């Protein structure tokens, strides 16, 4: 069984989608890879930045939680 990678907020911040970095976002304790999404250009999606926990920001998003299920889970977010 593959071990799940654990990310701190500091570690997650390195995956900001800029300068060739992968683009990861945190949401409800999980970390998702949004690198290949056409909706995330250079680590940005309508003002939301990769490399951050988007849990609070998603509360006002025009779409439901299910949108995150489209992306590969790459780990968990630790406090």
CNS distance restraints for C-alpha pairs under 8 A (distance, minus, plus):
assign (resid   4 and name CA) (resid  74 and name CA) 7.27 0.50 0.50
assign (resid   4 and name CA) (resid  75 and name CA) 5.17 0.50 0.50
assign (resid   4 and name CA) (resid  76 and name CA) 6.95 0.50 0.50
assign (resid   5 and name CA) (resid  74 and name CA) 6.80 0.50 0.50
assign (resid   5 and name CA) (resid  75 and name CA) 4.52 0.50 0.50
assign (resid   5 and name CA) (resid  76 and name CA) 6.37 0.50 0.50
assign (resid   6 and name CA) (resid  75 and name CA) 5.57 0.50 0.50
assign (resid   6 and name CA) (resid  76 and name CA) 4.95 0.50 0.50
assign (resid   6 and name CA) (resid  77 and name CA) 5.86 0.50 0.50
assign (resid   6 and name CA) (resid  78 and name CA) 6.31 0.50 0.50
assign (resid   7 and name CA) (resid  11 and name CA) 5.62 0.50 0.50
assign (resid   7 and name CA) (resid  12 and name CA) 5.85 0.50 0.50
assign (resid   7 and name CA) (resid  31 and name CA) 7.78 0.50 0.50
assign (resid   7 and name CA) (resid  75 and name CA) 6.93 0.50 0.50
assign (resid   7 and name CA) (resid  76 and name CA) 6.07 0.50 0.50
assign (resid   7 and name CA) (resid  77 and name CA) 4.89 0.50 0.50
assign (resid   7 and name CA) (resid  78 and name CA) 5.82 0.50 0.50
assign (resid   8 and name CA) (resid  12 and name CA) 6.13 0.50 0.50
assign (resid   8 and name CA) (resid  77 and name CA) 5.91 0.50 0.50
assign (resid   8 and name CA) (resid  78 and name CA) 5.19 0.50 0.50
assign (resid   8 and name CA) (resid  79 and name CA) 6.39 0.50 0.50
assign (resid   9 and name CA) (resid  13 and name CA) 6.16 0.50 0.50
assign (resid   9 and name CA) (resid  52 and name CA) 6.96 0.50 0.50
assign (resid   9 and name CA) (resid  53 and name CA) 7.39 0.50 0.50
assign (resid   9 and name CA) (resid  77 and name CA) 7.23 0.50 0.50
assign (resid   9 and name CA) (resid  78 and name CA) 7.51 0.50 0.50
assign (resid   9 and name CA) (resid  79 and name CA) 7.50 0.50 0.50
assign (resid  10 and name CA) (resid  14 and name CA) 7.20 0.50 0.50
assign (resid  11 and name CA) (resid  15 and name CA) 7.66 0.50 0.50
assign (resid  12 and name CA) (resid  16 and name CA) 7.81 0.50 0.50
assign (resid  12 and name CA) (resid  24 and name CA) 6.94 0.50 0.50
assign (resid  12 and name CA) (resid  25 and name CA) 7.40 0.50 0.50
assign (resid  12 and name CA) (resid  26 and name CA) 7.74 0.50 0.50
assign (resid  12 and name CA) (resid  51 and name CA) 5.03 0.50 0.50
assign (resid  12 and name CA) (resid  52 and name CA) 6.42 0.50 0.50
assign (resid  13 and name CA) (resid  50 and name CA) 7.63 0.50 0.50
assign (resid  13 and name CA) (resid  51 and name CA) 4.04 0.50 0.50
assign (resid  13 and name CA) (resid  52 and name CA) 5.92 0.50 0.50
assign (resid  14 and name CA) (resid  21 and name CA) 7.64 0.50 0.50
assign (resid  14 and name CA) (resid  51 and name CA) 6.18 0.50 0.50
assign (resid  15 and name CA) (resid  21 and name CA) 5.82 0.50 0.50
assign (resid  15 and name CA) (resid  22 and name CA) 5.19 0.50 0.50
assign (resid  15 and name CA) (resid  23 and name CA) 4.96 0.50 0.50
assign (resid  15 and name CA) (resid  24 and name CA) 5.38 0.50 0.50
assign (resid  15 and name CA) (resid  50 and name CA) 6.74 0.50 0.50
assign (resid  15 and name CA) (resid  51 and name CA) 4.85 0.50 0.50
assign (resid  16 and name CA) (resid  21 and name CA) 6.39 0.50 0.50
assign (resid  16 and name CA) (resid  22 and name CA) 6.58 0.50 0.50
assign (resid  16 and name CA) (resid  23 and name CA) 5.02 0.50 0.50
assign (resid  16 and name CA) (resid  24 and name CA) 6.63 0.50 0.50
assign (resid  16 and name CA) (resid  43 and name CA) 5.44 0.50 0.50
assign (resid  16 and name CA) (resid  49 and name CA) 7.00 0.50 0.50
assign (resid  16 and name CA) (resid  50 and name CA) 4.55 0.50 0.50
assign (resid  16 and name CA) (resid  51 and name CA) 4.24 0.50 0.50
assign (resid  16 and name CA) (resid  52 and name CA) 7.78 0.50 0.50
assign (resid  17 and name CA) (resid  21 and name CA) 4.73 0.50 0.50
assign (resid  17 and name CA) (resid  22 and name CA) 4.85 0.50 0.50
assign (resid  17 and name CA) (resid  23 and name CA) 4.02 0.50 0.50
assign (resid  17 and name CA) (resid  24 and name CA) 7.47 0.50 0.50
assign (resid  17 and name CA) (resid  35 and name CA) 6.76 0.50 0.50
assign (resid  17 and name CA) (resid  41 and name CA) 7.91 0.50 0.50
assign (resid  17 and name CA) (resid  42 and name CA) 5.29 0.50 0.50
assign (resid  17 and name CA) (resid  43 and name CA) 3.98 0.50 0.50
assign (resid  17 and name CA) (resid  44 and name CA) 7.78 0.50 0.50
assign (resid  17 and name CA) (resid  50 and name CA) 6.24 0.50 0.50
assign (resid  17 and name CA) (resid  51 and name CA) 7.54 0.50 0.50
assign (resid  18 and name CA) (resid  22 and name CA) 7.60 0.50 0.50
assign (resid  18 and name CA) (resid  23 and name CA) 7.76 0.50 0.50
assign (resid  18 and name CA) (resid  42 and name CA) 5.34 0.50 0.50
assign (resid  18 and name CA) (resid  43 and name CA) 5.86 0.50 0.50
assign (resid  19 and name CA) (resid  42 and name CA) 7.96 0.50 0.50
assign (resid  22 and name CA) (resid  33 and name CA) 7.56 0.50 0.50
assign (resid  22 and name CA) (resid  35 and name CA) 5.54 0.50 0.50
assign (resid  23 and name CA) (resid  33 and name CA) 5.98 0.50 0.50
assign (resid  23 and name CA) (resid  34 and name CA) 5.49 0.50 0.50
assign (resid  23 and name CA) (resid  35 and name CA) 4.55 0.50 0.50
assign (resid  23 and name CA) (resid  43 and name CA) 5.72 0.50 0.50
assign (resid  23 and name CA) (resid  50 and name CA) 5.42 0.50 0.50
assign (resid  23 and name CA) (resid  51 and name CA) 6.51 0.50 0.50
assign (resid  24 and name CA) (resid  31 and name CA) 6.45 0.50 0.50
assign (resid  24 and name CA) (resid  32 and name CA) 5.39 0.50 0.50
assign (resid  24 and name CA) (resid  33 and name CA) 4.52 0.50 0.50
assign (resid  24 and name CA) (resid  34 and name CA) 5.70 0.50 0.50
assign (resid  24 and name CA) (resid  35 and name CA) 6.89 0.50 0.50
assign (resid  24 and name CA) (resid  50 and name CA) 5.57 0.50 0.50
assign (resid  24 and name CA) (resid  51 and name CA) 5.45 0.50 0.50
assign (resid  24 and name CA) (resid  52 and name CA) 7.67 0.50 0.50
assign (resid  25 and name CA) (resid  31 and name CA) 5.56 0.50 0.50
assign (resid  25 and name CA) (resid  32 and name CA) 5.34 0.50 0.50
assign (resid  25 and name CA) (resid  33 and name CA) 6.68 0.50 0.50
assign (resid  25 and name CA) (resid  34 and name CA) 7.12 0.50 0.50
assign (resid  25 and name CA) (resid  50 and name CA) 5.25 0.50 0.50
assign (resid  25 and name CA) (resid  51 and name CA) 5.38 0.50 0.50
assign (resid  25 and name CA) (resid  52 and name CA) 5.44 0.50 0.50
assign (resid  25 and name CA) (resid  53 and name CA) 5.86 0.50 0.50
assign (resid  25 and name CA) (resid  54 and name CA) 6.65 0.50 0.50
assign (resid  26 and name CA) (resid  30 and name CA) 5.59 0.50 0.50
assign (resid  26 and name CA) (resid  31 and name CA) 4.37 0.50 0.50
assign (resid  26 and name CA) (resid  32 and name CA) 6.27 0.50 0.50
assign (resid  26 and name CA) (resid  51 and name CA) 7.55 0.50 0.50
assign (resid  26 and name CA) (resid  52 and name CA) 5.98 0.50 0.50
assign (resid  26 and name CA) (resid  53 and name CA) 4.08 0.50 0.50
assign (resid  26 and name CA) (resid  54 and name CA) 5.75 0.50 0.50
assign (resid  26 and name CA) (resid  55 and name CA) 6.99 0.50 0.50
assign (resid  26 and name CA) (resid  76 and name CA) 7.93 0.50 0.50
assign (resid  26 and name CA) (resid  77 and name CA) 6.57 0.50 0.50
assign (resid  27 and name CA) (resid  31 and name CA) 6.33 0.50 0.50
assign (resid  27 and name CA) (resid  32 and name CA) 7.61 0.50 0.50
assign (resid  27 and name CA) (resid  53 and name CA) 5.76 0.50 0.50
assign (resid  27 and name CA) (resid  54 and name CA) 5.45 0.50 0.50
assign (resid  27 and name CA) (resid  55 and name CA) 4.71 0.50 0.50
assign (resid  28 and name CA) (resid  55 and name CA) 5.63 0.50 0.50
assign (resid  29 and name CA) (resid  76 and name CA) 5.62 0.50 0.50
assign (resid  29 and name CA) (resid  77 and name CA) 4.86 0.50 0.50
assign (resid  29 and name CA) (resid  78 and name CA) 7.15 0.50 0.50
assign (resid  30 and name CA) (resid  73 and name CA) 6.82 0.50 0.50
assign (resid  30 and name CA) (resid  74 and name CA) 7.82 0.50 0.50
assign (resid  30 and name CA) (resid  75 and name CA) 5.96 0.50 0.50
assign (resid  30 and name CA) (resid  76 and name CA) 4.25 0.50 0.50
assign (resid  30 and name CA) (resid  77 and name CA) 5.48 0.50 0.50
assign (resid  31 and name CA) (resid  73 and name CA) 5.75 0.50 0.50
assign (resid  31 and name CA) (resid  74 and name CA) 5.65 0.50 0.50
assign (resid  31 and name CA) (resid  75 and name CA) 5.05 0.50 0.50
assign (resid  31 and name CA) (resid  76 and name CA) 5.29 0.50 0.50
assign (resid  31 and name CA) (resid  77 and name CA) 6.15 0.50 0.50
assign (resid  32 and name CA) (resid  68 and name CA) 7.49 0.50 0.50
assign (resid  32 and name CA) (resid  71 and name CA) 5.95 0.50 0.50
assign (resid  32 and name CA) (resid  72 and name CA) 5.62 0.50 0.50
assign (resid  32 and name CA) (resid  73 and name CA) 4.52 0.50 0.50
assign (resid  32 and name CA) (resid  74 and name CA) 5.63 0.50 0.50
assign (resid  32 and name CA) (resid  75 and name CA) 7.29 0.50 0.50
assign (resid  33 and name CA) (resid  71 and name CA) 6.02 0.50 0.50
assign (resid  33 and name CA) (resid  72 and name CA) 5.57 0.50 0.50
assign (resid  33 and name CA) (resid  73 and name CA) 6.44 0.50 0.50
assign (resid  33 and name CA) (resid  74 and name CA) 6.42 0.50 0.50
assign (resid  34 and name CA) (resid  40 and name CA) 6.71 0.50 0.50
assign (resid  34 and name CA) (resid  71 and name CA) 6.25 0.50 0.50
assign (resid  34 and name CA) (resid  72 and name CA) 7.79 0.50 0.50
assign (resid  35 and name CA) (resid  40 and name CA) 6.94 0.50 0.50
assign (resid  35 and name CA) (resid  43 and name CA) 7.64 0.50 0.50
assign (resid  36 and name CA) (resid  40 and name CA) 7.66 0.50 0.50
assign (resid  37 and name CA) (resid  41 and name CA) 7.84 0.50 0.50
assign (resid  39 and name CA) (resid  45 and name CA) 5.95 0.50 0.50
assign (resid  40 and name CA) (resid  44 and name CA) 5.21 0.50 0.50
assign (resid  40 and name CA) (resid  45 and name CA) 4.84 0.50 0.50
assign (resid  41 and name CA) (resid  45 and name CA) 6.67 0.50 0.50
assign (resid  43 and name CA) (resid  49 and name CA) 5.77 0.50 0.50
assign (resid  43 and name CA) (resid  50 and name CA) 4.91 0.50 0.50
assign (resid  43 and name CA) (resid  51 and name CA) 7.89 0.50 0.50
assign (resid  44 and name CA) (resid  48 and name CA) 5.58 0.50 0.50
assign (resid  44 and name CA) (resid  49 and name CA) 4.79 0.50 0.50
assign (resid  44 and name CA) (resid  50 and name CA) 6.23 0.50 0.50
assign (resid  45 and name CA) (resid  49 and name CA) 6.55 0.50 0.50
assign (resid  48 and name CA) (resid  54 and name CA) 7.81 0.50 0.50
assign (resid  54 and name CA) (resid  58 and name CA) 5.97 0.50 0.50
assign (resid  55 and name CA) (resid  59 and name CA) 6.99 0.50 0.50
assign (resid  56 and name CA) (resid  60 and name CA) 7.95 0.50 0.50
assign (resid  57 and name CA) (resid  61 and name CA) 6.88 0.50 0.50
assign (resid  58 and name CA) (resid  65 and name CA) 7.95 0.50 0.50
assign (resid  63 and name CA) (resid  67 and name CA) 6.96 0.50 0.50
assign (resid  65 and name CA) (resid  69 and name CA) 7.64 0.50 0.50
assign (resid  66 and name CA) (resid  70 and name CA) 7.49 0.50 0.50
assign (resid  67 and name CA) (resid  71 and name CA) 7.96 0.50 0.50
